[in-house]
Amino acid sequence: VSPPDELAANFLATAMAEKGEAGDEQPMSSVWELDFYSRPVLGPDGKKRWELIIVDQNGALEHVEEVPSSSVNSSELRARIQAVVDAAPVRPTLVRFFRSAMQNMITIALSKIDVQVLPSRRTYRLNALLRKRERDVYPKMLGYRADLKPDA
């Protein structure tokens, strides 16, 4: 597994290049939406796969990163988020997330990054991406199990 900053730079470059090709480019927003949660897919070890997903409210940033279940903690999350922040052309001023179950971990992870953290249901870009992934991506993955779909 590559260090989080290498992964973030690779994902960020790919996501921004794909967005730029679409022709409907909007400037990156400083309001970001974040999700860090298990997905309805079991890995080869039988454990749920986890993902860190970060989008901005304009849709210019889309970062999706698989995280090993052994790395699910606030310091690892902080390092991965910091890598995305460092690679992004616009630094976030506000990060919204909707999962109350992850509030403590996300708040701790973002406490050393100079950004306002806000639990909110106003994560429209993020929810749209999650719906798309639940429809188009996860069912095609080896280890997918519909009965593992997370509750919001």
Steps between C-alpha positions, in 0.01 A plus 500: 500500500636842405528775759179704534652810334599305188156339478328834548705670231426216255126491573472878497685535169282230342173644632585854394614387154175306450294800614695727265427273203126530558502863387268620777778605731417714802759644735576289804306605808650544846196313637575129501286197583654190653401142569709236672314173543490132417354393168281199407804310376706239680873484431698177459551498878122491557493852648297789364680740269517861614512810283589861549298715262555874470318730258462876479156653468561607137602154382852602397658266757418131530737294710420132567753294690476148639632475854601166658283413801818484710553873427160620620599752766511878539876540444495302176191690388672831582807405294286404200287814517810718545652345188190594298501852648869542413445383141185706437517839326240639745528440872174414678356746750203279591466121497152350530421137582170325566572177692448558871670168573826645363475843664760437770761351264450766231503787751822371659660441158419854384591671829860563390403614153394865500144447381149531640333160547123477475271200536231567240245332278584760232751272327328492163802429274622232736160330521467504121842337463416238764173415322689468172765274655233287671326459163795473258822416686453283810274236338777432245769454765615156609366442851190721459214415734176698478416405859802701621369836375558755776225703662539876465 
